[in-house]
Structures are given as structure tokens and as C-alpha cells.
């Protein structure tokens, strides 16, 4: 909540700090510097992780005109300045003013707003750093929403679910009556299914090595399921091509494996099939696709950050869809915990026993 005595002053608060790679997060008291005007290469430590959140504006820096103290907002890793040629275009959601990069700093002046109690800097994560009771975010990375949606649902639209729904709705523009294949039924894959369901897809095929995901997927519109471990001598793409009589209209890779991108592309229909990459593979990973296949079969392969959504316009739309009971969000939340239990939440995710775990900062 807003505290007038803290406006323009450093704030001491609690945060979950990643001190070392592969080590549990440490709950510490940190200092958050006030916003400045307008307001990660992998391996930077110590840093405050987290890139999905919802919160209330405590204070604003110079040149911030579209927000005020007390506004209810969702921070987003992908900038949307609203002024550059890309932000004004309907063909892209990639901001030219603040292009996406994995930076450990604030995007404009490349400095940190976090320090530990020894005065040593703590690095940012994906322009959000939500594992802190207070954070500082650039104005281009924030979307204003109605306070009618509770925070434990609003935070879900900060990345993963928006990415999946947006990929079906905006990037692929799934048509009613079409067939969709989704590689990987984690949260993003399930959100793609939800988006495809909203778009009126007739058949939604989920592909995952965990057969239990089929029952979960049915909640979001998944109609068929393929476990790659149970396809015998056939590849997944061969199975999908047989199931669909020539390939799915839309394929989505939601795991982050170049080999799965190739499988997805191989089972999207010739002539109009579209494959969308949403998963994140290792740096320098390459995709190998037949030149002949690209030239002769007329299929499309594309990537999508944040599902092709423009945060300031499209996140409020998703909020309204939820409030109108059109978009499912409740079904994605399987656990809720306090910030002190954040490491347990990570364990649940790694074990595959959790979709989304909401971390409360004040409980």
C-alpha cells in the first residue's frame, strides 16, 4: 500500500535474493531506491528474481504522466512505450525505444535500484524483480488495470498466461473450427489451449511426456493427447499428421527445445500451417529445417515474445475477459504461499506438482 512518508525516499523491505546460481533464495531486508526519470545477462548475482506480479504504485519519478500514486498495475518484462514506430504499429509488439534484452539493470540508465544492508548492489531481473515487497519498474513496463480483479489473479497476466493466450489470439490468430497442436502442457501450453478454446478451435491436441497432463488440459479445452514415449517407432509429427489427415492448422512449441520446433513445423499443414515458438532454449541453439520444406510447402514459422500482446492495451482486455467469466484464471492457481516459502514453491514447480503458485508478500 502507498505510504506517503516513503515517497521519494529509499524503502527498506523484505525480498527473496538469489545469491548464487543453483542455491535456494535467501529472505533478506533490502533497500529500494526511489524512482528516477521514466521510471540481465544470465549469471549476474546477487539478484532479485521474479517477473510476474501485480501491485499498487507507491510513488512515481519525473516525466511519468500516465500513472499516479495508488494506481493498480501489472508489471511486464516486455516494454510498451506507446510512442515508437513499433508500438504504434499493429504488426509488432516489440518496442524500438526499449528493445528487450536480458539486463540486470533499469533499462534507461543501466543502474540498479536495489542494495543489500551492506550497501552492495543487487541486480534486477527482466525489468520486474517481483520477489520483493517493493520494486522499481520503468513506465514502459507497466500496464494499468482495474482494481476489480483480485491481485492473486491479476499477477497471472504478467507473463505466462498472457503469453499463451496471446499466442493463440494475436500471433497465430487461430480461426474457429481449426485444429491446434501444443507441444508441452506446462502453464504456457495450457494457456495456449485456453486461448485456442476462446478462438473457437475445434480440436486441440496436447503433446507431453506426462500423461497426467491430459486431465489437466481438458479443463482448458484440450481434446486429444499424445505422449511421445508411447508412439512406438513413429515420431510425434507422424502421429499428428495421421491424426489430422495432413497436419494441424496451428502448432505451438512451449517447451524450449529446437528438436520440438522441428517436430512442430513438420506436422503443421502445408499451404497455410503456422508454427509459433514460445519456449526458450539454451543460448546459441539452432533450428534445422529443410530448405525444400520451406520453399515447397508454404508453411510459416514464427516466434512470439509475450504472445504478441501490447501490455498497455491487451492486459486490460484479458482482465475484462476474466471479470466477464470468459477467460479462465482460477484453474491455473494450484498453490498460494508467503514469501518466506518461495523455495518450496520452486520445488513444487520442479517436481511438476504445481501450475502457478501465488506468492503473497504480506501474509
C-alpha positions as CSV (number, residue, x, y, z in Angstrom):
1,X,0.0,0.0,0.0
2,X,1.0,3.6,-0.5
3,X,2.9,5.2,2.3
4,X,3.2,9.0,1.9
5,X,6.1,9.2,4.3
6,X,8.2,7.0,2.0
7,X,7.6,8.9,-1.3
8,X,10.9,10.0,-2.8
9,X,12.9,8.2,-0.1
10,X,14.7,4.8,0.0
11,X,12.5,2.0,1.3
12,X,13.6,-0.9,3.5
13,X,11.7,-4.0,2.7
14,X,11.8,-7.8,2.6
15,X,12.9,-9.6,-0.6
16,X,13.9,-13.1,-1.8
17,X,17.5,-12.7,-3.0
18,X,19.3,-15.2,-5.3
19,X,22.9,-15.1,-4.0
20,X,24.3,-17.9,-6.1
21,X,23.2,-19.9,-9.1
22,X,21.5,-23.2,-8.1
23,X,21.2,-22.2,-4.5
24,X,18.0,-21.5,-2.5
25,X,16.8,-17.9,-2.4
26,X,17.6,-16.0,0.8
27,X,15.0,-13.9,2.5
28,X,16.7,-10.6,3.3
29,X,16.0,-7.0,4.1
30,X,16.9,-4.8,1.2
31,X,16.9,-1.1,0.3
32,X,14.9,0.0,-2.7
33,X,15.9,3.4,-4.1
34,X,13.1,5.8,-5.2
35,X,12.2,6.0,-8.9
36,X,14.2,8.2,-11.3
37,X,13.1,9.8,-14.5
38,X,10.8,7.5,-16.5
39,X,10.8,5.1,-14.2
40,X,20.3,-9.2,-17.5
41,X,22.9,-11.0,-18.8
42,X,22.4,-14.6,-17.4
43,X,24.8,-15.2,-14.4
44,X,24.5,-11.8,-12.7
45,X,24.4,-12.4,-8.9
46,X,23.2,-11.5,-6.4
47,X,19.9,-10.5,-7.9
48,X,16.2,-10.3,-7.0
49,X,14.3,-12.7,-9.3
50,X,10.6,-12.8,-10.3
51,X,8.9,-11.3,-13.3
52,X,5.2,-11.9,-12.7
53,X,3.3,-9.6,-10.2
54,X,0.5,-7.2,-9.5
55,X,0.8,-4.2,-7.2
56,X,0.0,-0.6,-6.3
57,X,2.0,2.4,-7.4
58,X,3.8,3.8,-4.3
59,X,5.5,6.8,-6.0
60,X,6.5,8.0,-9.4
61,X,9.6,9.5,-10.9
62,X,9.9,12.6,-13.2
63,X,8.3,12.5,-16.6
64,X,5.7,9.9,-15.6
65,X,2.4,11.2,-16.7
66,X,0.2,8.1,-17.3
67,X,0.3,6.8,-13.7
68,X,-0.4,8.2,-10.3
69,X,0.2,7.0,-6.8
70,X,-2.4,4.4,-5.8
71,X,-2.9,3.0,-9.3
72,X,-3.4,-0.7,-9.6
73,X,-0.8,-2.1,-12.1
74,X,0.7,-5.2,-13.6
75,X,4.5,-5.0,-14.5
76,X,5.6,-6.7,-17.7
77,X,9.1,-7.8,-18.9
78,X,8.4,-6.5,-22.5
79,X,8.4,-2.8,-22.9
80,X,5.5,-0.9,-24.5
81,X,6.4,2.8,-24.7
82,X,3.5,3.6,-26.9
83,X,5.4,6.2,-28.9
84,X,7.9,4.4,-31.2
85,X,7.1,3.1,-34.7
86,X,6.8,-0.5,-33.4
87,X,4.5,0.3,-30.5
88,X,2.2,2.3,-32.8
89,X,2.1,-0.5,-35.4
90,X,-0.5,-3.3,-35.2
91,X,2.2,-5.6,-36.8
92,X,4.5,-5.8,-33.8
93,X,4.7,-5.7,-30.0
94,X,8.5,-5.2,-29.9
95,X,9.3,-1.7,-28.6
96,X,12.1,0.1,-30.5
97,X,12.7,2.6,-27.7
98,X,13.4,-0.1,-25.1
99,X,14.1,-3.3,-27.0
100,X,14.0,-6.5,-25.0
101,X,17.3,-7.6,-23.5
102,X,18.3,-9.7,-20.5
103,X,19.7,-6.8,-18.5
104,X,20.5,-6.8,-14.7
105,X,19.7,-3.1,-14.6
106,X,17.0,-0.5,-15.1
107,X,16.5,-0.1,-18.9
108,X,17.3,3.6,-19.4
109,X,20.3,4.4,-17.2
110,X,21.6,0.8,-16.6
111,X,21.9,1.2,-12.9
112,X,20.3,-0.8,-10.1
113,X,17.7,0.4,-7.6
114,X,18.4,-2.4,-5.1
115,X,21.1,-2.7,-2.4
116,X,21.6,-5.1,0.5
117,X,22.1,-3.9,4.1
118,X,25.8,-3.6,3.5
119,X,25.3,-1.2,0.6
120,X,26.2,-3.7,-2.1
121,X,24.2,-3.7,-5.3
122,X,21.6,-6.3,-6.0
123,X,20.8,-6.9,-9.7
124,X,17.4,-6.7,-11.3
125,X,15.6,-9.5,-13.2
126,X,13.8,-9.0,-16.5
127,X,12.9,-5.4,-15.6
128,X,10.5,-6.5,-12.9
129,X,12.2,-8.2,-9.9
130,X,8.9,-9.2,-8.2
131,X,10.3,-11.2,-5.3
132,X,10.4,-8.1,-3.3
133,X,7.8,-6.2,-1.3
134,X,8.8,-3.1,-3.3
135,X,10.3,-2.8,-6.7
136,X,11.1,-0.1,-9.3
137,X,9.8,-0.5,-12.8
138,X,10.2,1.7,-15.9
139,X,6.9,3.3,-17.0
140,X,7.1,1.4,-20.3
141,X,7.0,-1.9,-18.5
142,X,3.7,-1.3,-16.6
143,X,0.1,-1.7,-17.5
144,X,-2.7,-0.1,-15.6
145,X,-5.7,-2.3,-14.7
146,X,-9.0,-2.1,-12.8
147,X,-8.8,-3.0,-9.1
148,X,-11.9,-5.1,-9.6
149,X,-9.7,-8.1,-10.3
150,X,-8.0,-9.6,-7.2
151,X,-4.2,-9.4,-7.0
152,X,-3.8,-13.2,-6.9
153,X,-5.4,-13.4,-10.3
154,X,-4.1,-10.1,-11.8
155,X,-0.5,-11.3,-11.3
156,X,-1.1,-14.3,-13.6
157,X,-1.4,-11.9,-16.5
158,X,2.1,-10.5,-16.0
159,X,3.7,-13.1,-18.3
160,X,2.9,-16.8,-18.7
161,X,-0.8,-16.9,-19.2
162,X,-0.9,-13.8,-21.2
163,X,1.9,-15.2,-23.4
164,X,-0.1,-18.4,-24.1
165,X,-3.5,-16.9,-24.7
166,X,-1.9,-14.1,-26.7
167,X,0.0,-16.5,-28.9
168,X,-3.3,-18.2,-30.0
169,X,-5.3,-14.9,-30.1
170,X,-2.9,-12.4,-31.5
171,X,0.1,-14.2,-33.0
172,X,-1.5,-17.2,-34.7
173,X,-4.9,-15.7,-34.9
174,X,-6.5,-19.2,-34.5
175,X,-9.7,-19.5,-36.5
176,X,-12.9,-21.1,-35.4
177,X,-13.2,-24.7,-36.3
178,X,-9.4,-25.2,-36.7
179,X,-7.1,-27.8,-35.3
180,X,-4.3,-26.9,-32.9
181,X,-1.3,-28.9,-31.6
182,X,0.5,-27.8,-28.5
183,X,4.0,-29.2,-27.6
184,X,4.3,-29.0,-23.8
185,X,1.4,-28.7,-21.4
186,X,3.0,-26.5,-18.8
187,X,1.3,-23.2,-17.9
188,X,2.2,-21.6,-21.2
189,X,1.0,-24.6,-23.2
190,X,-2.3,-24.8,-21.2
191,X,-2.7,-21.0,-21.7
192,X,-2.4,-21.6,-25.4
193,X,-5.1,-24.2,-25.2
194,X,-7.3,-21.7,-23.3
195,X,-6.6,-19.1,-26.0
196,X,-7.4,-21.6,-28.8
197,X,-10.6,-22.5,-26.9
198,X,-11.6,-18.9,-26.8
199,X,-10.9,-18.5,-30.5
200,X,-13.2,-21.5,-31.2
201,X,-10.7,-24.2,-32.2
202,X,-12.5,-27.4,-32.9
203,X,-9.6,-29.8,-32.0
204,X,-6.8,-29.1,-29.5
205,X,-4.1,-31.8,-29.3
206,X,-1.8,-31.7,-26.3
207,X,1.7,-33.3,-26.5
208,X,3.6,-34.0,-23.3
209,X,5.7,-36.8,-21.7
210,X,3.5,-36.6,-18.6
211,X,0.2,-38.4,-19.4
212,X,-1.4,-36.9,-16.3
213,X,-1.4,-33.5,-18.1
214,X,-4.3,-34.7,-20.3
215,X,-6.8,-34.5,-17.4
216,X,-5.5,-31.0,-16.6
217,X,-5.5,-30.0,-20.2
218,X,-9.2,-30.9,-20.6
219,X,-10.1,-28.0,-18.2
220,X,-8.7,-25.7,-20.8
221,X,-10.1,-27.3,-24.0
222,X,-7.6,-30.0,-24.8
223,X,-9.5,-32.7,-26.8
224,X,-6.7,-35.2,-27.7
225,X,-3.4,-36.2,-26.1
226,X,-0.2,-37.7,-27.4
227,X,2.6,-38.9,-25.1
228,X,5.9,-39.1,-27.2
229,X,7.0,-42.0,-25.1
230,X,4.1,-44.1,-26.4
231,X,4.3,-43.6,-30.1
232,X,6.4,-46.7,-30.9
233,X,8.6,-46.3,-33.9
234,X,6.7,-43.2,-35.2
235,X,7.7,-39.7,-34.5
236,X,5.3,-37.3,-32.8
237,X,4.9,-35.4,-36.1
238,X,4.0,-38.6,-38.0
239,X,1.3,-39.3,-35.4
240,X,-0.1,-35.8,-35.5
241,X,-0.1,-35.9,-39.3
242,X,-2.1,-39.2,-39.3
243,X,-4.5,-37.9,-36.6
244,X,-5.3,-34.7,-38.5
245,X,-5.2,-36.0,-42.1
246,X,-2.2,-33.9,-43.1
247,X,-1.2,-31.7,-40.1
248,X,-2.6,-29.2,-37.6
249,X,-3.5,-25.7,-38.8
250,X,-1.6,-24.2,-35.9
251,X,1.3,-25.7,-33.9
252,X,2.9,-24.2,-30.7
253,X,6.2,-25.1,-29.2
254,X,6.0,-24.4,-25.5
255,X,9.0,-26.3,-24.1
256,X,12.1,-24.6,-25.4
257,X,13.8,-27.4,-27.5
258,X,14.9,-26.9,-31.0
259,X,14.1,-30.5,-31.8
260,X,10.5,-29.9,-30.8
261,X,10.3,-26.9,-33.0
262,X,11.3,-29.1,-36.0
263,X,8.6,-31.7,-35.0
264,X,6.0,-29.0,-34.7
265,X,6.9,-27.5,-38.0
266,X,6.8,-31.0,-39.6
267,X,3.2,-31.5,-38.5
268,X,1.7,-28.2,-39.4
269,X,-0.4,-28.3,-42.5
270,X,1.1,-27.5,-45.9
271,X,-0.2,-24.3,-47.6
272,X,-1.4,-22.4,-44.5
273,X,0.0,-24.1,-41.4
274,X,1.6,-21.9,-38.8
275,X,4.1,-22.9,-36.1
276,X,4.7,-20.5,-33.2
277,X,7.7,-20.7,-30.9
278,X,7.1,-19.8,-27.3
279,X,9.6,-21.9,-25.4
280,X,13.1,-20.7,-24.5
281,X,16.0,-23.0,-25.5
282,X,19.7,-22.7,-24.5
283,X,21.7,-19.7,-25.9
284,X,23.0,-20.3,-29.4
285,X,20.6,-23.2,-30.1
286,X,19.8,-23.6,-33.8
287,X,16.8,-24.9,-35.7
288,X,17.4,-27.1,-38.7
289,X,14.6,-27.1,-41.3
290,X,14.7,-28.5,-44.8
291,X,15.1,-25.8,-47.5
292,X,12.8,-27.9,-49.7
293,X,10.1,-28.0,-47.0
294,X,10.1,-24.2,-46.6
295,X,10.0,-23.5,-50.3
296,X,7.6,-26.1,-51.4
297,X,5.1,-26.4,-48.6
298,X,4.3,-22.7,-47.9
299,X,4.2,-23.0,-44.1
300,X,5.0,-20.3,-41.6
301,X,7.4,-20.4,-38.6
302,X,7.5,-17.5,-36.2
303,X,8.4,-16.6,-32.6
304,X,6.4,-14.6,-30.1
305,X,7.5,-12.7,-27.0
306,X,4.6,-12.1,-24.6
307,X,2.4,-13.8,-27.1
308,X,2.4,-10.8,-29.4
309,X,0.5,-8.7,-26.9
310,X,0.9,-5.0,-26.3
311,X,0.8,-4.8,-22.5
312,X,-0.9,-1.5,-22.0
313,X,-3.8,-2.3,-24.3
314,X,-4.1,-6.1,-24.2
315,X,-3.6,-6.9,-20.5
316,X,-6.6,-4.8,-19.5
317,X,-8.6,-6.7,-22.2
318,X,-7.6,-10.0,-20.6
319,X,-8.6,-8.6,-17.2
320,X,-12.0,-7.8,-18.5
321,X,-12.4,-11.2,-20.1
322,X,-11.7,-12.8,-16.7
323,X,-14.2,-10.5,-15.0
324,X,-16.8,-11.4,-17.7
325,X,-16.1,-15.1,-16.9
326,X,-14.8,-15.6,-20.5
327,X,-11.2,-16.3,-19.6
328,X,-10.2,-18.9,-17.0
329,X,-7.6,-17.9,-14.5
330,X,-8.7,-19.6,-11.2
331,X,-7.9,-23.0,-12.6
332,X,-4.2,-22.1,-13.1
333,X,-3.6,-21.4,-9.4
334,X,-2.7,-24.6,-7.5
335,X,-0.9,-23.2,-4.5
336,X,-0.5,-20.0,-2.5
337,X,2.3,-19.3,-0.1
338,X,4.0,-16.5,1.7
339,X,7.4,-15.0,0.5
340,X,9.3,-16.9,3.2
341,X,8.2,-20.2,1.5
342,X,9.4,-19.2,-2.0
343,X,11.9,-22.0,-2.2
344,X,9.2,-24.6,-1.5
345,X,7.3,-23.1,-4.4
346,X,10.3,-23.7,-6.7
347,X,10.5,-27.3,-5.6
348,X,6.8,-27.8,-6.4
349,X,7.4,-26.4,-9.9
350,X,10.5,-28.6,-10.5
351,X,8.6,-31.7,-9.3
352,X,5.7,-30.9,-11.7
353,X,3.2,-30.7,-8.9
354,X,2.3,-27.1,-9.5
355,X,0.9,-24.9,-12.3
356,X,1.1,-21.4,-10.7
357,X,1.9,-20.7,-7.0
358,X,0.9,-17.2,-5.9
359,X,3.5,-15.7,-3.5
360,X,1.9,-13.3,-1.0
361,X,4.2,-10.5,0.3
362,X,2.0,-9.6,3.3
363,X,0.9,-12.9,4.7
